[in-house]
Amino acid sequence: MTAMTQTEKTGARTDEAATLIGGARERIDSLDDRIIGLIQERMAVSAVIQEARISSGGRRVNLTREMEVLGHYRDALGKPGTALAMTMLELCRGRI
């Protein structure tokens, strides 16, 4: 089996474009790793908040706060931001 060329891997039609795409994809992979790390950190902080709320007799989830988070993401990223925030909230607090 032959190894794929950079042009074949990227779908580019020129070597110059393939090089640009390859570098940009490396940057995206790095950004994705950082985003995943930040979400994992957010999950840990959320667990601390939930534990404190439950220990004090409160509910696990604060829907008012979740609406604020949804609005923040929607305002920053548009409608897809709401879906992204919903997924993040589900990761951080579980399904409700």
C-alpha positions as CSV (number, residue, x, y, z in Angstrom):
1,M,0.0,0.0,0.0
2,T,1.3,3.5,-0.8
3,A,1.3,6.4,1.5
4,M,-1.1,9.2,0.7
5,T,0.4,12.4,-0.4
6,Q,-0.3,15.6,1.5
7,T,-2.4,16.8,-1.5
8,E,-4.5,13.5,-1.3
9,K,-4.9,13.8,2.5
10,T,-6.2,17.3,2.3
11,G,-8.2,17.2,-0.9
12,A,-6.3,20.2,-2.1
13,R,-5.5,20.6,-5.8
14,T,-2.1,22.2,-5.3
15,D,0.9,21.5,-3.1
16,E,0.8,25.0,-1.8
17,A,-2.9,24.6,-0.7
18,A,-2.1,21.2,0.8
19,T,0.7,22.7,2.9
20,L,-1.6,25.5,4.1
21,I,-4.4,23.1,4.9
22,G,-2.1,20.7,6.7
23,G,-0.7,23.4,8.9
24,A,-4.2,24.8,9.7
25,R,-5.4,21.3,10.6
26,E,-2.6,20.9,13.0
27,R,-3.6,24.2,14.7
28,I,-7.3,23.0,14.8
29,D,-6.2,19.7,16.4
30,S,-4.2,21.7,19.0
31,L,-7.2,24.0,19.6
32,D,-9.5,21.0,20.0
33,D,-7.2,19.5,22.6
34,R,-7.3,22.8,24.5
35,I,-11.1,23.0,24.2
36,I,-11.5,19.5,25.5
37,G,-9.2,20.3,28.4
38,L,-11.2,23.4,29.3
39,I,-14.5,21.4,29.2
40,Q,-13.0,18.8,31.5
41,E,-12.0,21.6,33.8
42,R,-15.5,23.1,33.6
43,M,-17.0,19.7,34.5
44,A,-14.8,19.5,37.6
45,V,-15.8,23.0,38.8
46,S,-19.4,22.2,38.0
47,A,-19.2,19.1,40.2
48,V,-17.9,21.2,43.1
49,I,-20.8,23.6,42.7
50,Q,-23.4,20.8,42.5
51,E,-22.0,19.1,45.6
52,A,-22.1,22.4,47.6
53,R,-25.6,23.1,46.4
54,I,-26.9,19.6,47.3
55,S,-25.0,19.6,50.7
56,S,-26.8,22.8,51.6
57,G,-30.2,21.3,50.8
58,G,-30.5,22.8,47.4
59,R,-31.2,21.2,44.0
60,R,-28.5,19.8,41.8
61,V,-29.3,22.1,38.9
62,N,-30.0,25.9,38.9
63,L,-32.2,26.5,35.9
64,T,-31.9,30.2,36.1
65,R,-28.1,30.0,35.9
66,E,-28.4,27.5,33.0
67,M,-30.6,30.0,31.1
68,E,-27.9,32.7,31.6
69,V,-25.3,30.3,30.2
70,L,-27.5,29.5,27.2
71,G,-28.1,33.2,26.5
72,H,-24.4,33.9,26.8
73,Y,-23.5,31.3,24.2
74,R,-26.4,32.3,21.9
75,D,-25.4,35.9,22.0
76,A,-21.8,35.1,21.2
77,L,-22.3,32.3,18.6
78,G,-25.9,32.5,17.4
79,K,-28.4,29.7,17.3
80,P,-25.7,27.0,17.1
81,G,-24.2,28.4,20.3
82,T,-27.3,27.4,22.1
83,A,-26.9,23.8,21.0
84,L,-23.3,23.8,21.9
85,A,-24.1,25.2,25.4
86,M,-26.8,22.5,25.9
87,T,-24.3,19.8,25.1
88,M,-21.7,21.4,27.5
89,L,-24.3,21.7,30.2
90,E,-25.3,18.1,29.8
91,L,-21.7,17.1,30.1
92,C,-21.3,19.2,33.2
93,R,-24.4,18.3,35.1
94,G,-25.9,15.2,33.4
95,R,-29.3,14.9,31.8
96,I,-32.2,16.5,33.7
